[in-house]
Amino acid sequence: MKVVVITGSGGLIGSESVEFFADKFDLVVGIDNDMRMQFFGKDASTSWNVQRLIEKHPNYIHKNADIRNPKEIGLIFQEYLNDIKLVIHTAAQPSHDWAAQDPYTDFSVNANGTLVLLESTRKYCPDAVFIHCSTNKVYGDTPNRLPLVEQETRWEIDRNHKYYKYGIDETMSIDHTKHSLFGASKVASDVLVQEYGLYFGMKTGVFRGGCLTGPKHSGAMLHGFLNYLMKCAITGDHYTILGYKGKQVRDNIHAYDLVNMFYHFFKDPQSGQVYNTGGSRHSNCSMIEAIKLCEEITGNKFNYRYSENNRIGDHIWWISDISKFKKHYPNWQYRFSLQDILIQINNELILRLT
Ligand SMILES: NC(=O)c1ccc[n+]([C@@H]2O[C@H](COP(=O)([O-])OP(=O)(O)OC[C@H]3O[C@@H](n4cnc5c(N)ncnc54)[C@H](O)[C@@H]3O)[C@@H](O)[C@H]2O)c1
């Protein structure tokens, strides 16, 4: 029997992974305790998504377990042992603003939880491929020191800089920079996953995401930027742009395209590899460009104000250079553009909000 274990299976990337792998594995074991609701309130609960997966996929089994609990997680792994061929770890406390209000919880979920999963994999299914969702926040605010140029609707990097053509690659230092507490707990997990590959020889891959997005995000003010923006565009809820004149740039990748990267890595894995991943030059926008697109798609005027106070450590300009991944896996390509993503989010939200 072939089993895939997916943590955070009710979340954006976890649920997309369930959809993607349901017809490729005999059994999909999802682990999610709906902690997203505890982080961001009941509008951010992912239980609706878990329910949907249970109803849609007969080979999906849900475990309402906490990834921080070695006993609970160990029992799940013991049940399937070496039948587990793939572990996709997406469960996390994902917001850097939230982390500062409860550093213990943030660190225990992001760092300790990852350690529990790595140890369970090493103990019960050491040959399984282990995929970890890391973040571009591991680079801290170093990207803000790049030579940026102000344009009409966005910040852009100087044309002569080596990152201009493809974006920021994996050689940027993750040291001597302000990470936020969230960034620090993600660095811990990122390095742990690398180490289990480099030290123990396990097949581990770290994917450092820019903005990960898609219609199945349970968007909240503190996390799930495009989804939350579109929600405000539809409902008329008020939104506050925080700093940088609203010209901060994020690259956005559809959850499907990311999970398809995981699939390519699974088919031809390596040990302790690290990849930057995101929309790259293919799909990116500034805050005010995203608002304009939301207005065009919904036909509604966006209700927002501007505050000079940027979020601590927020990136002014981030474009992921995905060349390393493309070089290792040349057959992978994007399926969705920024426009596709926003239209899908709008269509899904209209169904969910009415
Ligand atoms: N969404 C983004 O823009 C983005 C960007 C970069 C990196 N990432 C990373 O990608 C991963 C997935 O992000 P996402 O957007 O799908 O997040 P998400 O919040 O949508 O999903 C995470 C899921 O994990 C669950 N969870 C949290 N703590 C748990 C615990 N202790 N035990 C069991 N389940 C728990 C939550 O209930 C939630 O359903 C995270 O590691 C995140 O840090 C996300």
The ligand as an SDF file (V2000), in Angstrom:
LIG
                    3D

 44 48  0  0  0  0  0  0  0  0999 V2000
    0.1970   31.1740    2.4850 N   0  0  0  0  0  0  0  0  0  0  0  0
    1.3290   31.8270    2.2950 C   0  0  0  0  0  0  0  0  0  0  0  0
    1.3480   32.9250    1.7390 O   0  0  0  0  0  0  0  0  0  0  0  0
    2.6410   31.2120    2.7220 C   0  0  0  0  0  0  0  0  0  0  0  0
    3.8260   31.8280    2.3010 C   0  0  0  0  0  0  0  0  0  0  0  0
    5.0420   31.2440    2.6340 C   0  0  0  0  0  0  0  0  0  0  0  0
    5.0590   30.0770    3.3830 C   0  0  0  0  0  0  0  0  0  0  0  0
    3.9090   29.5150    3.7970 N   0  0  0  0  0  0  0  0  0  0  0  0
    3.9800   28.2780    4.6030 C   0  0  0  0  0  0  0  0  0  0  0  0
    3.2910   27.2570    3.9200 O   0  0  0  0  0  0  0  0  0  0  0  0
    2.6370   26.4000    4.8490 C   0  0  0  0  0  0  0  0  0  0  0  0
    1.1810   26.2740    4.5080 C   0  0  0  0  0  0  0  0  0  0  0  0
    0.5880   27.5590    4.5290 O   0  0  0  0  0  0  0  0  0  0  0  0
   -0.9830   27.7140    4.3310 P   0  0  0  0  0  0  0  0  0  0  0  0
   -1.2000   29.0550    3.7510 O   0  0  0  0  0  0  0  0  0  0  0  0
   -1.5390   26.5090    3.6470 O   0  0  0  0  0  0  0  0  0  0  0  0
   -1.4590   27.7300    5.8640 O   0  0  0  0  0  0  0  0  0  0  0  0
   -2.9240   27.4580    6.4280 P   0  0  0  0  0  0  0  0  0  0  0  0
   -3.0140   28.2130    7.7030 O   0  0  0  0  0  0  0  0  0  0  0  0
   -3.9560   27.6710    5.3770 O   0  0  0  0  0  0  0  0  0  0  0  0
   -2.8690   25.8820    6.7570 O   0  0  0  0  0  0  0  0  0  0  0  0
   -2.1710   25.3610    7.8360 C   0  0  0  0  0  0  0  0  0  0  0  0
   -3.0710   24.3290    8.5340 C   0  0  0  0  0  0  0  0  0  0  0  0
   -2.3240   23.7620    9.6190 O   0  0  0  0  0  0  0  0  0  0  0  0
   -3.2080   23.5480   10.7040 C   0  0  0  0  0  0  0  0  0  0  0  0
   -2.4340   23.5450   11.9430 N   0  0  0  0  0  0  0  0  0  0  0  0
   -1.8170   24.6050   12.5220 C   0  0  0  0  0  0  0  0  0  0  0  0
   -1.2370   24.2190   13.6510 N   0  0  0  0  0  0  0  0  0  0  0  0
   -1.4470   22.8900   13.7820 C   0  0  0  0  0  0  0  0  0  0  0  0
   -1.0830   21.9300   14.7560 C   0  0  0  0  0  0  0  0  0  0  0  0
   -0.3910   22.2780   15.8500 N   0  0  0  0  0  0  0  0  0  0  0  0
   -1.4440   20.6340   14.5580 N   0  0  0  0  0  0  0  0  0  0  0  0
   -2.1740   20.2830   13.4710 C   0  0  0  0  0  0  0  0  0  0  0  0
   -2.5710   21.1610   12.5240 N   0  0  0  0  0  0  0  0  0  0  0  0
   -2.2160   22.4470   12.6800 C   0  0  0  0  0  0  0  0  0  0  0  0
   -4.1910   24.7270   10.6300 C   0  0  0  0  0  0  0  0  0  0  0  0
   -5.4120   24.4300   11.2870 O   0  0  0  0  0  0  0  0  0  0  0  0
   -4.3550   24.9300    9.1320 C   0  0  0  0  0  0  0  0  0  0  0  0
   -5.4880   24.2340    8.6330 O   0  0  0  0  0  0  0  0  0  0  0  0
    2.9730   26.9670    6.2280 C   0  0  0  0  0  0  0  0  0  0  0  0
    4.0960   26.2960    6.7300 O   0  0  0  0  0  0  0  0  0  0  0  0
    3.3180   28.4010    5.9540 C   0  0  0  0  0  0  0  0  0  0  0  0
    4.1970   28.9580    6.9210 O   0  0  0  0  0  0  0  0  0  0  0  0
    2.6970   30.0530    3.4780 C   0  0  0  0  0  0  0  0  0  0  0  0
  1  2  1  0
  2  3  2  0
  2  4  1  0
  4  5  1  0
  4 44  2  0
  5  6  2  0
  6  7  1  0
  7  8  2  0
  8  9  1  0
  8 44  1  0
  9 10  1  0
  9 42  1  0
 10 11  1  0
 11 12  1  0
 11 40  1  0
 12 13  1  0
 13 14  1  0
 14 15  2  0
 14 16  1  0
 14 17  1  0
 17 18  1  0
 18 19  2  0
 18 20  1  0
 18 21  1  0
 21 22  1  0
 22 23  1  0
 23 24  1  0
 23 38  1  0
 24 25  1  0
 25 26  1  0
 25 36  1  0
 26 27  1  0
 26 35  1  0
 27 28  2  0
 28 29  1  0
 29 30  1  0
 29 35  2  0
 30 31  1  0
 30 32  2  0
 32 33  1  0
 33 34  2  0
 34 35  1  0
 36 37  1  0
 36 38  1  0
 38 39  1  0
 40 41  1  0
 40 42  1  0
 42 43  1  0
M  CHG  2   8   1  16  -1
M  END
$$$$
